[in-house]
């Protein structure tokens, strides 16, 4: 019954064959009963932190999540998750739409105390275009609840908080341009026909137009302007998406494969750590494909199947990585000034997470960052900037990344397209989402060709 391979595995785990036999026998004879003295309560086994302790725990959690550390997973106590949502699932499948049971009424009456209320409220506003109070006021207590099947069929992403959000469809460049030209030609022909009718209406008082020229002409011209305005942004997204999928430039079999590049990155990180320039990341991971074709992320001794997180196929010479594998953070409070200290004129640029590349200036040379170039991600705004000049940090919420060995412009372009695909959490933080995104990493020489091609195309936009 127990194979040689089983015995080897049991030996590694320190389990004897006798223990296994004893455990298997329980399936035949039944498991021994456990004597219960009483249900767990605050007096017996359950700790209830007071208000000050709750604040301390929440502050500790916020402090932890604002560092470069990564939360791998959150696991509720055994059975807690199923008990937590059992009644909610029963409500969703019930043939009534209003809260009826005591639990349902208590849940919706106290929904503002729900741990993820803010995230849920943002999701409701995005999906149903109403906030939670608005949905409850109109009696819509089951607003847009998605199953995983519906998410897959509807092209939805399930983000780190478990909320689905619609993925923007990004057409390939050729299809996008063909659609634009077809729409443009249609409206131009329409405008031409309308102008002819308008001309006849003006010159011939007895002419009866088929349309209302002024209104229809304005609409057609407005649509042409809308097409021209949106094309640039759509085309840039399309080119970047095409690039990070390995479709923009051809692969060269003579290029050093990306997995070899990872070895060089690892060696450089080890050097930086030994010199005390960066700290060792306990959550540093490696992503590989096993013999079964699954994509596995190894963090220390833990292995996690991330196959479902792979967004698209990449060339064989590419690899999947995370941001922490190939970059490190630069800058801290010592490099930052307060908003009130930003000048309109000065010699040292100040960079923060706003839309402008430079928000102002200062004269404090002790705070200047010169380890360049860097890629900035706005934790609140999701803005991305490429900073290749000495500067000072202007506000909280900025994350500056220094690339290790790889082409920084490639990571900048990747971050630009992926930042727009992150779930919009309003002014809440987004960096925890970005850190978990998978990056398609090409060979170093191909990175260079991709960057050159993108910049060539963008110069024509």
C-alpha positions in Angstrom: 0.0 0.0 0.0 2.8 2.4 0.9 5.3 2.9 -2.0 9.0 3.6 -1.7 8.3 7.1 -2.8 5.7 7.5 0.0 8.2 6.2 2.6 10.8 8.7 1.5 8.2 11.5 1.8 7.1 10.4 5.2 10.7 10.1 6.4 11.4 13.7 5.3 8.3 14.8 7.3 9.3 12.7 10.4 6.2 10.5 10.2 6.5 6.8 10.9 4.6 4.0 9.0 3.0 3.1 12.3 1.6 6.6 12.7 0.1 6.5 9.2 -1.5 3.1 9.9 -3.0 4.5 13.1 -4.4 7.5 11.3 -5.8 5.4 8.4 -7.5 3.0 10.9 -9.6 5.9 12.1 -11.4 6.0 8.8 -12.6 2.4 9.5 -13.3 2.6 13.2 -14.1 6.3 13.5 -12.3 9.2 15.0 -12.3 9.5 18.8 -14.6 12.1 20.2 -13.3 15.3 21.7 -14.8 16.3 25.0 -16.0 19.9 24.9 -16.5 21.8 28.1 -18.2 24.8 26.7 -18.5 27.1 23.6 -15.6 29.5 23.2 -16.5 33.0 24.5 -14.8 36.2 25.6 -14.4 34.7 29.0 -13.2 31.3 27.8 -10.6 31.4 25.1 -11.4 34.5 23.1 -9.5 37.7 23.6 -11.3 41.0 23.0 -8.9 43.9 22.5 -10.1 47.2 23.9 -10.3 50.4 21.8 -6.7 51.4 22.4 -5.4 47.9 21.6 -7.5 47.9 18.4 -5.9 51.1 17.3 -2.4 49.7 18.1 -3.1 46.6 16.0 -4.4 48.6 13.1 -1.5 51.0 13.2 1.0 48.1 13.2 -0.8 46.6 10.2 -0.8 49.9 8.3 2.9 50.4 9.1 3.7 46.9 7.8 1.8 47.2 4.6 3.4 50.6 3.8 6.8 48.9 3.7 8.4 46.9 0.9 7.3 43.6 2.6 4.6 41.5 0.9 1.6 39.8 2.4 1.5 36.4 0.7 -1.9 35.4 1.9 -4.5 36.0 4.6 -5.9 32.8 6.1 -8.9 33.1 8.5 -9.2 30.6 11.3 -10.4 27.2 10.3 -14.1 27.4 9.4 -14.3 31.1 10.0 -14.5 32.0 6.3 -17.3 29.6 5.5 -19.3 30.6 8.6 -18.6 34.3 7.7 -20.2 34.1 4.3 -22.6 31.1 4.6 -25.6 33.3 5.4 -24.7 35.8 2.7 -24.5 33.1 0.1 -27.9 31.8 1.3 -29.3 35.3 0.8 -27.9 35.6 -2.7 -29.5 32.3 -3.8 -32.8 33.0 -2.0 -36.0 33.8 -4.0 -36.5 37.1 -2.2 -34.5 40.3 -2.7 -35.0 42.1 0.7 -33.1 41.3 3.9 -35.5 39.0 5.8 -33.7 36.9 8.4 -32.2 38.4 11.5 -28.7 37.9 10.2 -29.5 39.6 6.9 -31.1 42.6 8.6 -28.3 42.9 11.1 -25.6 42.6 8.4 -27.1 45.4 6.2 -28.0 47.6 9.2 -24.3 47.4 10.3 -22.7 47.2 6.9 -20.6 50.3 7.5 -18.7 48.3 10.1 -17.8 45.7 7.5 -14.0 45.3 7.4 -13.8 46.0 3.6 -16.6 48.5 3.4 -14.5 51.2 1.7 -13.3 48.8 -1.0 -16.8 47.3 -1.4 -18.2 50.8 -1.8 -15.7 51.7 -4.5 -16.5 48.5 -6.3 -20.2 49.3 -6.2 -19.7 52.8 -7.5 -17.5 51.4 -10.4 -19.7 48.5 -11.3 -23.3 49.8 -10.5 -22.5 53.5 -10.7 -24.1 53.9 -7.2 -22.6 53.7 -3.7 -23.8 51.2 -1.0 -26.3 53.6 0.6 -27.8 54.5 -2.8 -28.2 50.8 -3.8 -29.8 50.0 -0.4 -32.2 53.0 -0.7 -33.5 51.6 -4.0 -33.8 48.1 -2.6 -31.0 46.7 -4.7 -29.3 44.5 -2.0 -27.9 42.0 -4.5 -26.3 44.5 -6.9 -24.0 42.9 -9.4 -22.7 39.9 -7.5 -20.3 37.9 -9.7 -19.4 34.2 -9.7 -15.9 33.2 -10.8 -17.5 31.7 -14.0 -19.2 35.1 -14.7 -15.9 36.9 -14.1 -14.1 34.6 -16.6 -16.8 34.8 -19.2 -17.2 38.6 -18.8 -13.5 39.3 -19.0 -13.3 40.5 -15.4 -10.2 40.4 -13.2 -10.4 39.4 -9.5 -8.2 41.8 -7.7 -6.3 41.2 -4.4 -9.4 42.2 -2.3 -11.6 39.8 -4.2 -13.6 42.4 -6.1 -14.1 42.0 -9.9 -13.3 44.8 -12.2 -13.8 45.1 -15.9 -10.6 44.7 -18.0 -10.4 47.4 -20.7 -10.2 45.9 -24.1 -7.0 46.9 -25.9 -7.0 46.2 -29.6 -3.9 45.4 -31.5 -2.4 48.4 -33.3 -3.4 47.3 -36.8 -7.0 46.5 -35.8 -7.2 49.8 -33.9 -6.0 51.8 -36.9 -8.3 49.9 -39.3 -11.3 50.6 -37.1 -10.3 54.3 -36.9 -9.9 54.7 -40.6 -13.3 53.0 -41.2 -15.1 55.2 -38.7 -13.3 58.3 -40.0 -14.2 57.5 -43.6 -17.9 56.9 -42.6 -18.2 60.3 -40.8 -16.3 62.2 -43.5 -18.6 60.8 -46.2 -21.6 61.7 -44.0 -20.3 65.3 -43.5 -19.7 65.6 -47.2 -23.2 64.6 -48.0 -24.6 66.9 -45.4 -22.7 69.8 -46.7 -24.1 69.2 -50.2 -27.6 69.2 -48.8 -26.9 72.3 -46.8 -25.6 74.1 -49.8 -28.7 73.2 -51.8 -30.9 74.3 -48.9 -29.2 77.7 -48.9 -29.1 78.2 -52.7 -32.6 76.7 -53.5 -35.4 77.9 -51.2 -37.7 75.2 -52.6 -35.3 72.4 -51.7 -36.5 70.0 -49.0 -33.5 68.4 -47.1 -33.7 64.8 -46.1 -32.0 65.7 -42.7 -31.9 68.6 -40.3 -28.5 69.8 -41.5 -27.3 72.0 -38.6 -28.0 69.3 -35.9 -26.8 66.3 -37.9 -23.7 68.1 -39.2 -22.7 69.2 -35.7 -23.1 65.6 -34.5 -20.9 64.2 -37.3 -18.2 66.8 -36.8 -18.2 66.2 -33.0 -17.8 62.4 -33.6 -14.8 63.1 -35.9 -13.2 65.3 -33.2 -13.9 62.6 -30.6 -12.2 60.0 -32.8 -9.1 62.1 -33.4 -8.8 63.0 -29.7 -9.1 59.4 -28.4 -6.9 57.8 -31.1 -3.6 59.0 -29.6 -4.2 57.6 -26.1 -5.7 54.3 -27.5 -2.8 53.8 -29.9 -0.2 54.3 -27.2 -1.9 51.7 -25.0 -2.2 49.3 -27.9 1.5 49.7 -28.8 2.6 49.2 -25.1 0.4 46.1 -24.7 1.6 44.7 -28.0 5.2 45.3 -26.8 5.0 43.6 -23.4 3.4 40.5 -25.1 6.5 40.1 -27.3 4.8 41.1 -30.5 6.3 44.4 -31.3 9.8 43.3 -32.4 11.0 39.9 -33.6 12.9 37.6 -31.3 16.6 36.9 -32.0 17.7 33.3 -31.2 21.2 34.7 -30.5 20.0 36.9 -27.6 21.0 35.8 -24.1 17.8 34.2 -22.7 16.0 36.1 -19.9 16.6 33.2 -17.4 20.4 33.8 -17.7 19.7 37.5 -17.2 18.0 36.6 -13.9 21.3 35.0 -12.7 23.1 38.3 -13.5 20.4 40.3 -11.6 20.7 37.9 -8.6 24.5 38.3 -8.6 24.2 42.1 -8.7 21.7 42.1 -5.9 24.0 40.0 -3.8 26.8 42.5 -4.4 24.6 45.4 -3.4 23.5 43.6 -0.2 27.0 42.7 0.8 28.0 46.4 0.3 25.1 47.5 2.5 23.4 49.5 -0.2 20.2 47.5 -0.1 18.5 45.1 2.3 17.8 41.5 1.7 14.2 40.9 0.7 12.7 38.0 2.7 9.9 37.8 0.2 12.1 37.6 -2.9 10.7 35.0 -5.2 11.3 33.1 -8.4 8.7 32.0 -10.9 9.2 28.9 -13.0 7.3 26.3 -14.9 7.2 22.8 -13.5 7.0 19.5 -15.4 3.2 19.6 -15.4 3.2 23.0 -17.2 2.1 24.9 -14.1 3.7 28.3 -13.2 5.0 28.1 -9.7 6.2 31.0 -7.5 8.7 30.0 -4.9 9.1 32.3 -1.9 11.7 30.8 0.5 10.4 27.2 1.1 6.9 28.0 0.1 5.6 27.2 -3.4 2.4 28.8 -4.8 0.7 27.8 -8.0 0.3 31.1 -9.9 -0.9 29.6 -13.3 -4.2 31.4 -13.1 -2.4 34.7 -12.7 -0.5 34.4 -16.0 -2.3 37.0 -18.2 -1.0 35.9 -21.6 1.6 33.8 -23.4 5.1 35.1 -23.9 8.0 34.0 -26.1 10.1 31.1 -24.8 13.1 33.3 -24.3 11.2 35.5 -21.8 10.4 34.9 -18.1 7.9 36.1 -15.6 9.1 38.2 -12.6 7.8 40.6 -10.0 8.9 44.1 -9.4 10.8 43.2 -6.3 12.9 40.7 -8.2 14.4 43.2 -10.6 14.3 46.6 -8.8 14.9 48.2 -5.4 13.4 51.3 -3.8 15.3 54.5 -3.5 14.6 57.5 -1.3 13.0 58.0 2.1 12.0 60.8 4.5 15.6 62.1 4.4 15.1 63.0 0.7 11.6 64.6 1.2 10.4 68.1 1.8 6.9 69.2 2.9 4.5 70.7 0.3 4.6 74.1 2.0 8.4 74.2 1.3 8.0 73.7 -2.5 9.1 76.9 -4.4 7.9 78.1 -7.8 11.4 78.9 -8.9 14.7 77.2 -7.8 17.6 75.1 -8.9 16.5 71.6 -7.6 13.4 70.0 -9.1 10.8 68.5 -6.7 9.0 65.3 -7.9 5.8 64.0 -6.3 2.9 61.8 -7.4 0.9 64.5 -9.3 0.5 64.6 -13.0 3.3 67.1 -13.7 6.8 65.6 -14.0 8.1 68.4 -11.8 5.9 70.0 -9.1 8.2 72.8 -8.2 11.7 73.5 -6.8 13.8 73.7 -3.6 17.3 74.6 -2.6 18.0 71.9 0.0 20.9 70.0 -1.6 21.3 67.6 1.4 18.1 65.9 0.3 18.9 65.4 -3.4 18.7 61.9 -5.0 21.3 61.2 -7.6 21.0 57.4 -8.0 19.5 57.6 -11.5 17.5 56.9 -13.5 14.4 56.0 -11.4 10.8 55.1 -12.2 8.2 56.6 -9.9 4.8 55.1 -9.1 2.2 57.2 -7.4 0.7 55.1 -4.6 -2.5 57.1 -4.6 -2.7 58.5 -8.1 -1.2 55.6 -10.1 0.8 58.1 -12.1 4.1 56.8 -13.5 7.2 59.0 -14.2 10.7 58.4 -15.6 13.1 60.6 -13.6 16.6 60.9 -15.0 17.7 64.1 -13.3 18.7 64.9 -9.7 15.7 65.8 -7.6 14.0 65.9 -4.2 10.8 64.0 -3.2 7.9 66.3 -2.7 5.2 64.3 -0.9 4.2 61.0 0.6 2.9 58.2 -1.6 5.8 58.1 -4.0 7.6 54.9 -4.8 10.9 55.3 -6.7 12.4 52.2 -8.3 16.0 51.6 -9.4 16.3 48.8 -12.0 19.0 46.1 -11.5 20.9 45.4 -14.8 17.7 45.6 -16.9 16.6 48.4 -19.2 14.8 51.0 -17.1 12.8 52.4 -20.0 11.3 48.9 -20.6 10.1 48.7 -17.0 8.8 52.3 -17.3 6.7 51.4 -20.3 5.5 48.2 -18.6 4.5 50.2 -15.5 2.7 52.8 -17.6 0.4 50.3 -19.2 -0.1 48.1 -16.1 -0.9 51.1 -13.8 -4.0 51.9 -15.8 -5.2 48.3 -15.5 -5.0 48.3 -11.7 -8.3 48.5 -9.9 -9.0 52.2 -9.2 -9.3 52.5 -5.4 -9.8 56.3 -5.5 -7.2 58.0 -3.3 -6.5 54.7 -1.4 -3.1 53.1 -1.9 -2.3 51.0 -5.0 1.3 49.9 -4.5 0.3 46.6 -2.8 -1.5 45.7 -6.1 1.4 46.8 -8.3 3.9 44.6 -6.3 1.9 41.5 -7.0 1.6 42.1 -10.8 3.6 39.7 -13.0 6.1 41.3 -15.4 7.0 39.7 -18.7 10.7 40.1 -18.9 12.5 39.8 -22.3 16.2 39.2 -22.9 18.3 42.4 -22.3 19.0 43.0 -26.0 15.3 42.6 -26.9 14.4 45.1 -24.2 16.6 47.6 -26.0 15.0 46.9 -29.4 11.5 47.1 -27.8 12.3 50.5 -26.2 13.7 51.9 -29.5 10.7 50.7 -31.4 8.2 52.2 -28.9 10.0 55.6 -28.9 10.1 55.6 -32.7 6.4 54.9 -32.9 5.5 57.5 -30.2 7.5 60.1 -32.0 4.9 59.8 -34.8 1.9 60.0 -32.5 
